[in-house]
Amino acid sequence: MAAVSAGRTLLVPALVMVVHAAAHAQTAAAPAHLPVVASGATAAWTLKLKGDVRWQQVTPAGALLVSTDAALAGIDIERGQITWEKPELGGLPPDSVRMVEGSLLMEAARPGLLLVFDPVTGAAVFDSGVRG
């Protein structure tokens, strides 16, 4: 279902990407140009990112999170625009960013850092303030 080519652009057809990403998070590192192609489908938008895509996931709030070595970014799925970026969360493995049980919030953790944030706006709800 997915084809990968060189470059730093995320190419996403509207419904195919949402359904695919919601079904499971993509954890394999891939170039930041990810054309996702289904027979007869065309891309709804493309997006240039800073660095190669390490993983992506759709949160329960409907936000698309994309991780590169440079940052964790929130993407507006409808418009194909970066709504926020957090450079301090660049390069995190997929199991370091998870849903806060019983809410739509997400938490990101690495040694010396814990950040709870709104995945739609990127606003921090809790920030340990320690950078590792």
C-alpha positions in Angstrom: 0.0 0.0 0.0 2.9 2.4 0.6 5.6 3.4 -1.8 8.8 5.2 -0.7 11.1 7.4 -2.7 14.0 9.8 -1.9 13.4 13.3 -0.7 11.8 15.0 2.2 8.1 15.3 1.3 5.1 13.6 2.9 2.5 12.8 0.3 -0.8 11.7 1.6 -4.1 10.9 0.0 -6.9 12.0 2.3 -8.9 8.9 3.3 -6.3 6.2 2.6 -3.7 7.7 4.9 -6.2 8.3 7.8 -7.5 4.8 7.6 -4.0 3.2 7.3 -2.5 5.3 10.1 -5.4 4.8 12.4 -5.2 1.1 12.0 -1.6 1.0 13.3 1.3 3.3 13.8 4.0 3.1 11.2 7.3 2.4 12.9 9.8 1.8 10.2 12.2 4.7 9.4 11.5 6.1 5.9 12.5 9.1 3.8 10.4 12.2 4.5 8.8 11.8 1.0 6.1 9.2 1.6 3.8 8.9 -1.4 1.0 6.5 -0.3 -0.6 5.1 -3.3 -3.8 3.1 -3.7 -5.1 2.2 -7.1 -6.9 5.2 -8.6 -6.1 7.4 -5.6 -4.4 10.8 -5.9 -2.5 12.7 -3.2 -4.6 15.2 -1.3 -1.5 17.1 -0.3 2.3 16.9 0.1 4.4 18.2 2.9 8.1 18.8 3.2 9.6 17.9 6.6 12.9 18.5 8.3 14.6 15.1 8.2 13.5 11.6 7.4 10.3 10.2 8.8 11.0 7.8 11.7 7.3 7.0 12.5 3.9 8.4 12.3 0.6 7.8 14.1 -2.9 9.2 14.3 -3.9 10.0 17.9 -7.4 9.4 19.4 -8.0 13.2 19.0 -7.5 12.8 15.3 -4.1 14.5 15.1 -1.4 13.1 12.9 2.0 12.9 14.7 5.1 12.6 12.6 8.5 12.0 14.1 11.8 12.9 12.5 15.3 13.2 14.0 14.7 17.0 13.9 11.3 17.2 15.7 8.0 15.7 16.6 5.3 17.5 14.6 1.6 17.7 14.6 0.0 17.7 11.1 -3.4 19.0 10.2 -4.7 16.1 8.1 -7.3 18.1 6.3 -5.0 20.8 5.1 -1.6 19.0 5.1 0.1 21.7 7.2 2.4 21.5 10.1 0.4 22.9 13.1 3.2 22.6 15.6 6.8 21.2 16.0 8.7 20.2 19.2 12.4 20.0 18.4 13.1 18.7 21.9 11.1 15.6 21.0 13.0 14.8 17.8 14.3 11.3 17.4 12.1 9.7 20.0 11.2 6.0 19.5 7.5 5.3 18.9 7.0 3.7 22.3 8.2 6.9 24.0 5.1 8.8 22.8 1.8 7.4 24.0 -1.7 8.3 24.9 -2.5 9.4 28.5 -5.0 6.8 29.7 -8.5 8.2 30.0 -7.8 11.4 28.0 -7.0 12.8 24.5 -3.6 14.0 25.7 -0.3 12.5 24.8 2.9 12.1 26.8 6.4 12.0 25.5 9.3 10.8 27.7 13.0 10.4 27.4 15.6 10.3 30.2 15.3 13.6 32.0 12.2 14.8 30.1 8.5 14.2 30.5 6.1 16.3 28.5 2.3 15.9 28.5 0.7 17.8 25.5 -2.4 18.4 23.5 -1.7 16.6 20.2 -4.0 18.9 18.2 -2.4 22.3 19.3 0.9 21.1 20.7 0.3 23.0 23.9 2.1 21.6 26.9 -0.1 20.6 29.8 2.9 19.4 31.9 6.6 19.9 31.2 9.2 18.5 33.5 11.5 21.4 32.4 14.5 19.2 32.4 16.3 18.7 29.0 18.5 15.8 28.5 
